[in-house]
Amino acid sequence: MHMGGLAATGKLLEMVQVDGSTMLLDVGCGTGYTACSMAKKHGCRVVGIDYSEEMIAKAERRALRLKLEDKVEFHVANVSALPFDDGTFDVAIFESFLNVLVGDKRKALEEIARVVKRGGRVGGNEVFRAESTPPEILERIRELLEGPFGPGQNLDQNTPKEWVKLFDDADLQVVEVIEKPSTRSPISPKDFYKAMGFFDFVKFTFRATYDILTLSDLRRVSKRSYPVRKMMHREGETRIYFGYLLIVGQKS
């Protein structure tokens, strides 16, 4: 569930230099698809953390189903206070995580860097907006994302320069940044289907439809967020100001 889909994840893993000897932390691991895929493809050991107990339960079931429990483990944890010693991991990654985090992004990134070894790499896939984004577009987005979408207001800070500064402030020397433009379909249906599997995809589709029809709060949130998604991904005149970047920093 991030811009660039599985291709972006693959490129990010290439940038952080994952191999069979890597001990990797997946921050905001969700249902564990990326963590399990990394362990299966690269043979590395992966630890995934997420704030949601429900997500971690699903991730653990996925690892058991794929017989990867000797390679992957999952924990419910807060990124501001990770339950690991200093320098535990060779690499840490996160995808569409800091830009929606409620709280101090610098503190979170510093905590991620703390548990990575010196010389290790931290990589992220995050949304950015161009420096040249007209003020009226940013103001419109802030108005639409007030209230339950408070984290979305970070869009006025998420320029590539701001992301590089955030990494620098967390004692992570940026070694590579790749900027990609926004696309009309930020999340590929094919990737979505591949990550969830046929039965979970069907269940999700029916559940999402049911929730939209029956939950007024969800309809209200969807109605408010749609114009923002439209500006960022569908309208040619505004889409040019948004995209995602892959950024990797090395712990000094």
C-alpha positions as CSV (number, residue, x, y, z in Angstrom):
1,M,0.0,0.0,0.0
2,H,2.5,2.6,-1.1
3,M,3.4,4.5,-4.3
4,G,5.5,2.6,-6.7
5,G,4.2,-0.8,-5.5
6,L,6.3,-3.9,-5.5
7,A,8.7,-2.5,-8.0
8,A,9.6,0.3,-5.7
9,T,10.1,-2.1,-2.8
10,G,12.5,-4.1,-4.9
11,K,14.5,-1.1,-5.9
12,L,14.6,0.1,-2.2
13,L,16.0,-3.3,-1.1
14,E,18.7,-3.0,-3.9
15,M,19.6,0.4,-2.6
16,V,20.0,-0.7,1.0
17,Q,22.1,-3.7,-0.2
18,V,20.2,-6.6,1.3
19,D,21.7,-10.1,1.0
20,G,21.5,-13.5,2.8
21,S,23.5,-12.3,5.8
22,T,21.4,-9.2,6.4
23,M,19.5,-8.7,9.7
24,L,16.7,-6.3,8.6
25,L,14.1,-4.3,10.4
26,D,10.8,-3.6,8.6
27,V,9.1,-0.6,10.3
28,G,5.4,-0.5,9.9
29,C,5.3,-4.0,8.5
30,G,1.5,-4.3,8.3
31,T,0.4,-7.8,7.4
32,G,4.0,-8.9,6.7
33,Y,4.0,-9.3,2.9
34,T,7.3,-7.4,2.4
35,A,9.0,-9.0,5.4
36,C,8.1,-12.5,4.2
37,S,9.0,-11.7,0.6
38,M,12.5,-10.4,1.7
39,A,13.2,-13.5,3.8
40,K,12.0,-15.8,1.0
41,K,13.8,-14.1,-1.9
42,H,17.1,-13.0,-0.2
43,G,17.3,-15.5,2.6
44,C,17.9,-12.7,5.2
45,R,16.5,-12.6,8.7
46,V,13.7,-10.0,9.1
47,V,12.0,-8.5,12.1
48,G,8.8,-6.6,11.5
49,I,7.2,-4.1,13.8
50,D,3.8,-2.5,13.7
51,Y,1.6,-0.5,16.2
52,S,-1.5,-2.6,15.3
53,E,-2.0,-5.9,17.1
54,E,-4.3,-7.0,14.3
55,M,-1.7,-6.4,11.6
56,I,0.9,-8.3,13.6
57,A,-1.4,-11.3,14.1
58,K,-2.0,-11.4,10.4
59,A,1.7,-11.1,9.7
60,E,2.4,-14.0,12.0
61,R,-0.2,-16.2,10.3
62,R,1.4,-15.3,6.9
63,A,4.8,-16.4,8.2
64,L,3.5,-19.7,9.5
65,R,1.6,-20.3,6.3
66,L,4.7,-19.8,4.2
67,K,6.9,-21.8,6.7
68,L,9.1,-18.8,7.3
69,E,8.9,-18.6,11.1
70,D,12.6,-19.4,11.4
71,K,13.5,-16.4,9.3
72,V,10.8,-13.8,10.2
73,E,9.5,-12.5,13.5
74,F,7.0,-9.8,14.3
75,H,6.4,-7.5,17.3
76,V,3.8,-5.0,18.3
77,A,5.9,-1.9,19.0
78,N,5.9,1.9,19.0
79,V,8.5,3.4,16.7
80,S,9.3,6.0,19.3
81,A,10.5,3.4,21.7
82,L,11.7,0.3,19.8
83,P,12.3,-2.8,22.0
84,F,15.8,-3.5,20.6
85,D,19.3,-2.8,21.7
86,D,21.5,-0.3,20.0
87,G,23.0,-1.5,16.7
88,T,20.9,-4.7,16.5
89,F,20.2,-4.5,12.7
90,D,22.2,-4.1,9.5
91,V,19.4,-2.4,7.7
92,A,16.0,-0.8,8.4
93,I,13.3,0.1,5.9
94,F,9.9,1.8,5.9
95,E,7.4,2.5,3.2
96,S,4.7,5.3,3.4
97,F,5.3,5.5,7.1
98,L,6.8,8.7,8.3
99,N,4.6,10.9,6.0
100,V,1.5,9.7,7.9
101,L,3.0,9.3,11.3
102,V,1.2,11.2,14.1
103,G,4.1,12.6,16.1
104,D,7.7,13.6,15.8
105,K,9.1,12.3,12.6
106,R,12.7,13.2,13.5
107,K,12.4,11.4,16.9
108,A,11.0,8.3,15.1
109,L,13.8,8.3,12.5
110,E,16.5,8.8,15.2
111,E,15.0,5.8,17.1
112,I,15.2,3.7,13.9
113,A,18.8,4.8,13.4
114,R,19.6,3.9,17.0
115,V,18.9,0.2,16.4
116,V,20.9,0.1,13.2
117,K,24.7,-0.7,13.3
118,R,27.3,1.9,12.4
119,G,27.7,1.8,8.7
120,G,24.3,0.2,8.3
121,R,21.6,1.7,6.0
122,V,18.1,3.1,6.6
123,G,15.9,3.3,3.5
124,G,12.4,4.8,3.0
125,N,9.8,5.1,0.3
126,E,7.8,8.3,1.0
127,V,5.5,10.8,-0.7
128,F,7.0,14.1,-1.6
129,R,5.7,17.4,-3.1
130,A,7.8,19.6,-5.4
131,E,9.3,22.9,-4.1
132,S,7.4,24.7,-6.8
133,T,4.0,23.5,-5.6
134,P,1.7,26.6,-5.7
135,P,0.6,27.8,-2.2
136,E,-3.1,27.6,-3.2
137,I,-2.8,23.9,-3.8
138,L,-1.2,23.3,-0.5
139,E,-3.8,25.4,1.3
140,R,-6.6,23.4,-0.4
141,I,-5.0,20.1,0.7
142,R,-4.6,21.4,4.3
143,E,-8.3,22.4,4.4
144,L,-9.4,19.0,3.1
145,L,-7.2,17.0,5.4
146,E,-8.0,18.8,8.7
147,G,-9.3,16.7,11.5
148,P,-8.9,12.9,11.2
149,F,-6.4,13.4,8.4
150,G,-4.1,15.6,10.4
151,P,-0.9,13.8,9.3
152,G,-1.7,14.7,5.7
153,Q,-0.9,18.3,6.6
154,N,2.8,17.2,6.5
155,L,2.6,17.5,2.7
156,D,3.6,21.2,3.1
157,Q,6.9,19.9,4.6
158,N,7.6,16.8,2.5
159,T,9.8,18.2,-0.2
160,P,12.9,16.2,-1.3
161,K,15.1,18.8,0.5
162,E,13.1,18.3,3.7
163,W,13.5,14.5,3.5
164,V,17.2,14.8,3.1
165,K,17.4,17.2,6.0
166,L,15.4,14.8,8.2
167,F,17.9,12.0,7.5
168,D,20.9,14.3,8.1
169,D,19.4,15.5,11.4
170,A,19.0,11.8,12.4
171,D,22.7,11.2,11.8
172,L,22.1,9.4,8.6
173,Q,24.3,10.5,5.7
174,V,22.2,10.3,2.6
175,V,23.9,8.2,0.0
176,E,21.1,7.9,-2.7
177,V,17.8,9.6,-3.6
178,I,15.6,8.6,-6.5
179,E,12.5,10.8,-7.3
180,K,9.6,9.3,-9.1
181,P,6.5,11.2,-10.5
182,S,3.0,10.5,-9.3
183,T,1.0,8.2,-11.5
184,R,-2.8,7.8,-12.2
185,S,-2.8,4.5,-10.3
186,P,-0.5,4.9,-7.3
187,I,-1.3,1.4,-6.0
188,S,-1.3,-1.2,-8.7
189,P,-4.4,-3.5,-8.5
190,K,-2.1,-6.3,-9.7
191,D,0.3,-5.7,-6.8
192,F,-2.6,-5.5,-4.4
193,Y,-3.9,-8.8,-5.6
194,K,-0.5,-10.4,-5.5
195,A,0.2,-9.2,-1.9
196,M,-3.2,-10.3,-0.5
197,G,-3.9,-13.5,-2.4
198,F,-7.2,-14.4,-4.2
199,F,-9.3,-15.2,-1.1
200,D,-8.1,-12.3,1.0
201,F,-8.5,-10.0,-2.0
202,V,-12.1,-11.0,-2.5
203,K,-12.8,-10.7,1.2
204,F,-11.3,-7.3,1.3
205,T,-13.3,-6.1,-1.7
206,F,-16.6,-7.2,-0.2
207,R,-15.7,-5.9,3.3
208,A,-14.6,-2.5,1.9
209,T,-17.8,-2.2,-0.1
210,Y,-19.9,-3.1,2.9
211,D,-18.1,-0.6,5.1
212,I,-18.5,2.2,2.7
213,L,-22.2,1.5,2.4
214,T,-22.8,1.1,6.2
215,L,-20.3,3.4,8.0
216,S,-21.1,7.1,7.7
217,D,-17.8,8.2,9.2
218,L,-15.9,6.2,6.6
219,R,-18.0,7.7,3.8
220,R,-17.3,11.1,5.1
221,V,-13.6,10.5,5.3
222,S,-13.5,9.0,1.8
223,K,-15.4,11.9,0.5
224,R,-13.0,14.4,2.0
225,S,-9.9,12.5,0.9
226,Y,-11.0,11.9,-2.7
227,P,-10.3,15.4,-4.0
228,V,-6.7,15.2,-2.5
229,R,-6.1,11.8,-4.3
230,K,-7.5,13.3,-7.4
231,M,-5.2,16.3,-7.2
232,M,-2.1,14.1,-6.5
233,H,-2.8,11.3,-9.0
234,R,-5.4,12.1,-11.7
235,E,-5.4,15.8,-12.6
236,G,-2.6,16.6,-14.9
237,E,-2.3,20.2,-13.9
238,T,-1.7,19.3,-10.2
239,R,-0.3,15.8,-10.4
240,I,3.0,17.2,-11.7
241,Y,3.8,18.5,-8.2
242,F,3.7,15.2,-6.4
243,G,5.4,11.9,-6.4
244,Y,7.4,9.5,-4.3
245,L,11.1,9.2,-3.5
246,L,13.3,6.4,-2.4
247,I,15.9,7.7,0.0
248,V,18.7,5.8,1.7
249,G,21.0,7.0,4.5
250,Q,24.0,5.4,6.1
251,K,24.6,5.6,9.8
252,S,27.8,7.5,10.4
